[in-house]
Amino acid sequence: MANSALIVIDMINTYDHPDADLLVPSVRSALPPIERLIDRARSEHVPVVYANDNFGQWRSHHGEIIERTLAGKNAELVEPVLPDDDSLFVVKARHSIFYETPLTYLLSQLGADHVVLCGQVTEQCVLYSALDAHIRHLSVTVPRDAVAHIHSDLADAALRMMERNMGAAVVDVNNVSF
């Protein structure tokens, strides 16, 4: 069995961007499966790593990012998936969770060779992160019901690409193996 880590992508979000109105309904649908996945990972002692944009605030740390999102208009989408005291947090600035972040090193320190990716946006950050995980020889699982999209047609295509081109296991959250 692989050593796994759950990566929660960009769920600490202000939803104050041009595509937010298209994204929020999908986040509302994905939120309960994401919550279940986080709870299960915690109960099984699987490391939970939040990889999150810093919204261009280069002096921020994860506490400030969380405070900013909880003060936003969609705090109810953030509160259920907040990091706990055991969660790890990696600040990212681009689409991939790996691009110029310490995530590769962190995963090696955890002994993880399998990542489960959940969060947003399926056709952007999740897709590019799955590719970067694949080229790092990590096995990848993406629970299709625990990722949110802006454009459903692009999300469907992205999930097919992850499965076909990257060998990702694209499954329902109830079928995720850590």
MIPA-603203 format. One record per residue: x, y, z of N, C-alpha, C in turn; residue number from 1; residue in one letter. Coordinates in steps of 0.1 Angstrom, whole numbers, m for minus. Layout:
# MIPA-603203
ATOM|nxx|nyy|nzz|caxx|cayy|cazz|cxx|cyy|czz|i|aa
ATOM|X|Y|Z|X|Y|Z|X|Y|Z|NUM|A
...
END
This chain:
# MIPA-603203
ATOM|nxx|nyy|nzz|caxx|cayy|cazz|cxx|cyy|czz|i|aa
ATOM|8|m12|0|0|0|0|9|12|0|1|M
ATOM|5|22|m8|12|34|m9|11|43|4|2|A
ATOM|21|51|6|20|61|17|13|73|11|3|N
ATOM|2|77|16|m6|87|10|m6|100|17|4|S
ATOM|m9|111|10|m12|124|16|m24|130|9|5|A
ATOM|m33|136|16|m45|143|10|m40|157|8|6|L
ATOM|m42|162|m4|m39|176|m7|m52|183|m10|7|I
ATOM|m55|194|m2|m67|202|m4|m62|215|m11|8|V
ATOM|m67|216|m23|m62|227|m32|m72|239|m32|9|I
ATOM|m67|250|m28|m74|263|m30|m88|264|m24|10|D
ATOM|m91|256|m13|m104|257|m7|m105|269|3|11|M
ATOM|m93|274|7|m93|286|15|m94|298|5|12|I
ATOM|m105|303|2|m108|311|m9|m117|323|m6|13|N
ATOM|m114|334|m11|m123|346|m9|m135|346|m18|14|T
ATOM|m134|339|m29|m144|339|m40|m146|354|m45|15|Y
ATOM|m136|361|m45|m136|375|m50|m128|376|m63|16|D
ATOM|m132|369|m73|m125|369|m86|m135|368|m97|17|H
ATOM|m131|371|m109|m141|371|m120|m149|359|m123|18|P
ATOM|m144|347|m120|m151|334|m123|m158|329|m111|19|D
ATOM|m159|337|m100|m165|332|m87|m179|328|m89|20|A
ATOM|m187|335|m96|m201|332|m98|m203|319|m105|21|D
ATOM|m194|315|m114|m195|302|m121|m190|291|m112|22|L
ATOM|m180|294|m103|m174|284|m95|m182|280|m82|23|L
ATOM|m188|290|m76|m194|288|m63|m205|277|m63|24|V
ATOM|m213|275|m73|m223|264|m73|m216|251|m73|25|P
ATOM|m205|249|m80|m198|237|m81|m191|234|m67|26|S
ATOM|m186|244|m61|m180|243|m48|m191|238|m38|27|V
ATOM|m202|244|m38|m213|239|m29|m216|224|m31|28|R
ATOM|m216|219|m43|m218|205|m45|m206|197|m41|29|S
ATOM|m194|201|m43|m182|194|m39|m179|194|m24|30|A
ATOM|m184|204|m17|m181|206|m3|m184|194|6|31|L
ATOM|m195|189|6|m198|177|15|m188|165|12|32|P
ATOM|m186|161|0|m176|151|m2|m162|155|2|33|P
ATOM|m158|167|0|m145|172|5|m144|171|20|34|I
ATOM|m154|175|27|m155|174|42|m153|159|46|35|E
ATOM|m160|150|40|m160|136|43|m145|131|41|36|R
ATOM|m139|135|30|m126|130|27|m116|135|37|37|L
ATOM|m117|148|41|m108|154|51|m110|146|64|38|I
ATOM|m122|145|68|m125|138|81|m119|124|81|39|D
ATOM|m121|117|69|m116|103|68|m101|103|69|40|R
ATOM|m94|112|62|m80|112|62|m75|114|76|41|A
ATOM|m81|124|83|m77|127|97|m79|115|106|42|R
ATOM|m90|108|104|m93|96|113|m83|85|110|43|S
ATOM|m78|84|98|m69|73|94|m54|78|95|44|E
ATOM|m52|89|101|m39|95|103|m31|97|90|45|H
ATOM|m38|101|79|m32|104|66|m29|119|67|46|V
ATOM|m17|123|64|m14|137|64|m23|145|55|47|P
ATOM|m28|157|60|m37|166|52|m29|178|50|48|V
ATOM|m26|181|37|m18|193|33|m27|202|25|49|V
ATOM|m28|215|30|m35|225|23|m25|232|14|50|Y
ATOM|m28|233|1|m20|240|m9|m29|251|m14|51|A
ATOM|m25|263|m11|m34|274|m13|m28|287|m19|52|N
ATOM|m35|294|m27|m30|306|m32|m29|316|m21|53|D
ATOM|m20|326|m23|m18|336|m13|m25|349|m17|54|N
ATOM|m32|349|m29|m39|360|m34|m30|372|m37|55|F
ATOM|m17|370|m40|m8|380|m42|m3|388|m30|56|G
ATOM|m6|383|m18|m2|390|m6|11|383|m1|57|Q
ATOM|22|388|m6|35|382|m3|39|383|11|58|W
ATOM|33|391|19|37|391|33|27|383|42|59|R
ATOM|18|376|36|8|368|43|14|354|47|60|S
ATOM|8|349|57|10|335|61|m4|328|62|61|H
ATOM|m4|316|64|m17|309|63|m27|314|73|62|H
ATOM|m24|319|84|m33|325|94|m40|337|88|63|G
ATOM|m32|345|81|m38|357|75|m47|354|63|64|E
ATOM|m43|343|56|m51|339|44|m64|334|49|65|I
ATOM|m64|326|60|m77|321|66|m85|332|71|66|I
ATOM|m80|342|78|m87|353|83|m94|361|72|67|E
ATOM|m86|363|61|m92|371|50|m104|364|44|68|R
ATOM|m103|350|42|m114|343|36|m126|342|45|69|T
ATOM|m124|341|58|m135|340|67|m142|354|68|70|L
ATOM|m136|365|65|m142|378|65|m149|380|51|71|A
ATOM|m148|371|42|m154|373|29|m169|369|28|72|G
ATOM|m175|371|17|m189|369|15|m193|354|14|73|K
ATOM|m184|345|12|m187|331|11|m179|323|22|74|N
ATOM|m178|328|34|m172|321|45|m177|308|48|75|A
ATOM|m190|306|45|m196|293|47|m191|282|38|76|E
ATOM|m184|286|28|m177|276|19|m163|272|24|77|L
ATOM|m158|280|34|m144|279|39|m145|272|53|78|V
ATOM|m154|276|61|m155|271|75|m155|256|76|79|E
ATOM|m162|248|68|m163|234|70|m150|227|66|80|P
ATOM|m141|233|59|m128|226|55|m116|233|60|81|V
ATOM|m117|240|71|m106|247|77|m95|237|82|82|L
ATOM|m82|241|81|m72|233|86|m73|231|101|83|P
ATOM|m70|220|106|m69|218|121|m54|219|125|84|D
ATOM|m52|217|138|m38|219|143|m28|209|137|85|D
ATOM|m32|198|132|m23|189|126|m21|190|111|86|D
ATOM|m29|199|105|m28|201|90|m15|208|87|87|S
ATOM|m10|205|75|1|212|70|m4|222|59|88|L
ATOM|4|233|57|0|243|48|11|248|39|89|F
ATOM|9|248|26|19|252|16|12|264|8|90|V
ATOM|19|275|8|14|287|0|19|285|m14|91|V
ATOM|10|287|m24|14|286|m38|10|299|m45|92|K
ATOM|16|302|m56|13|314|m63|8|312|m77|93|A
ATOM|10|300|m82|6|296|m96|m4|285|m95|94|R
ATOM|m7|279|m107|m17|269|m108|m13|256|m101|95|H
ATOM|m1|251|m104|4|239|m98|7|240|m83|96|S
ATOM|4|230|m76|7|230|m61|22|228|m59|97|I
ATOM|29|223|m70|43|220|m69|52|232|m74|98|F
ATOM|47|241|m82|55|251|m88|61|261|m78|99|Y
ATOM|74|259|m76|81|268|m67|76|268|m53|100|E
ATOM|71|256|m48|67|255|m34|75|243|m28|101|T
ATOM|75|242|m15|83|231|m9|75|218|m8|102|P
ATOM|65|217|m16|56|205|m15|64|192|m18|103|L
ATOM|72|192|m29|79|179|m32|88|175|m20|104|T
ATOM|95|184|m14|103|181|m2|94|176|9|105|Y
ATOM|83|183|12|74|179|23|69|165|21|106|L
ATOM|65|162|9|60|148|6|71|138|8|107|L
ATOM|83|141|4|94|132|6|96|130|21|108|S
ATOM|95|140|29|97|139|43|86|131|50|109|Q
ATOM|74|132|44|63|124|49|64|109|44|110|L
ATOM|72|107|34|73|93|28|62|90|19|111|G
ATOM|55|101|14|43|99|5|47|97|m9|112|A
ATOM|41|86|m15|43|84|m29|30|83|m36|113|D
ATOM|19|87|m29|6|88|m35|m1|100|m29|114|H
ATOM|m7|108|m39|m14|120|m34|m29|118|m39|115|V
ATOM|m38|123|m30|m52|124|m33|m55|139|m34|116|V
ATOM|m59|143|m46|m61|157|m48|m76|160|m48|117|L
ATOM|m80|170|m40|m94|175|m39|m93|190|m39|118|C
ATOM|m105|197|m42|m105|211|m41|m109|217|m54|119|G
ATOM|m102|228|m58|m106|236|m69|m94|242|m77|120|Q
ATOM|m95|244|m89|m105|243|m99|m100|231|m107|121|V
ATOM|m110|222|m110|m107|209|m117|m99|211|m130|122|T
ATOM|m104|220|m138|m97|222|m151|m85|232|m151|123|E
ATOM|m82|236|m139|m70|244|m138|m60|238|m128|124|Q
ATOM|m61|243|m116|m51|239|m105|m51|224|m103|125|C
ATOM|m62|217|m103|m62|203|m101|m55|196|m112|126|V
ATOM|m59|199|m124|m53|193|m136|m37|195|m137|127|L
ATOM|m33|207|m135|m18|210|m136|m11|204|m124|128|Y
ATOM|m17|203|m113|m11|196|m101|m10|181|m103|129|S
ATOM|m20|175|m109|m20|161|m112|m9|158|m122|130|A
ATOM|m7|166|m132|4|165|m142|17|165|m135|131|L
ATOM|19|176|m126|32|177|m119|35|166|m109|132|D
ATOM|24|160|m103|26|149|m95|30|137|m103|133|A
ATOM|24|135|m114|27|124|m123|42|124|m128|134|H
ATOM|46|136|m132|60|137|m136|70|135|m125|135|I
ATOM|66|136|m113|74|134|m101|73|119|m96|136|R
ATOM|66|111|m104|65|97|m102|56|94|m89|137|H
ATOM|47|103|m86|37|100|m75|25|94|m82|138|L
ATOM|19|85|m75|6|80|m80|m5|90|m75|139|S
ATOM|m15|92|m83|m25|103|m81|m39|97|m81|140|V
ATOM|m47|101|m72|m61|98|m71|m68|112|m71|141|T
ATOM|m79|113|m79|m87|125|m79|m102|120|m78|142|V
ATOM|m108|123|m66|m122|120|m64|m131|130|m72|143|P
ATOM|m137|125|m82|m145|134|m92|m155|142|m84|144|R
ATOM|m161|137|m73|m171|145|m66|m166|154|m56|145|D
ATOM|m152|154|m54|m146|163|m44|m137|173|m51|146|A
ATOM|m140|176|m63|m133|187|m71|m144|196|m77|147|V
ATOM|m141|209|m77|m151|219|m82|m145|225|m95|148|A
ATOM|m155|229|m103|m151|234|m116|m157|248|m119|149|H
ATOM|m152|255|m129|m158|267|m134|m167|263|m147|150|I
ATOM|m161|255|m155|m167|250|m168|m168|235|m167|151|H
ATOM|m180|230|m167|m182|215|m166|m176|207|m177|152|S
ATOM|m177|213|m189|m172|205|m201|m157|204|m200|153|D
ATOM|m150|215|m196|m136|215|m194|m132|206|m182|154|L
ATOM|m140|206|m172|m137|197|m160|m138|182|m164|155|A
ATOM|m148|179|m172|m149|165|m177|m137|161|m185|156|D
ATOM|m133|170|m194|m121|167|m202|m109|166|m194|157|A
ATOM|m107|175|m184|m96|174|m175|m95|161|m167|158|A
ATOM|m107|157|m162|m107|144|m155|m103|132|m164|159|L
ATOM|m108|133|m177|m104|122|m186|m89|123|m189|160|R
ATOM|m84|135|m191|m69|136|m193|m61|131|m181|161|M
ATOM|m65|134|m169|m58|129|m157|m58|114|m157|162|M
ATOM|m69|108|m160|m71|93|m160|m63|87|m171|163|E
ATOM|m65|92|m183|m59|86|m195|m44|89|m196|164|R
ATOM|m40|102|m195|m26|106|m198|m17|105|m186|165|N
ATOM|m23|106|m174|m14|106|m162|m16|94|m154|166|M
ATOM|m25|85|m158|m27|73|m150|m34|75|m136|167|G
ATOM|m40|86|m135|m47|89|m122|m59|80|m120|168|A
ATOM|m61|77|m108|m74|70|m104|m84|81|m102|169|A
ATOM|m94|81|m111|m105|91|m110|m117|83|m105|170|V
ATOM|m121|85|m92|m131|77|m85|m140|86|m77|171|V
ATOM|m151|80|m72|m159|87|m63|m153|87|m49|172|D
ATOM|m156|97|m41|m149|99|m28|m151|86|m20|173|V
ATOM|m162|79|m21|m163|67|m13|m154|56|m17|174|N
ATOM|m148|57|m28|m139|47|m33|m124|51|m33|175|N
ATOM|m121|62|m26|m107|66|m24|m100|56|m15|176|V
ATOM|m88|52|m19|m79|44|m11|m67|52|m7|177|S
ATOM|m65|53|6|m53|60|11|m42|50|12|178|F
END
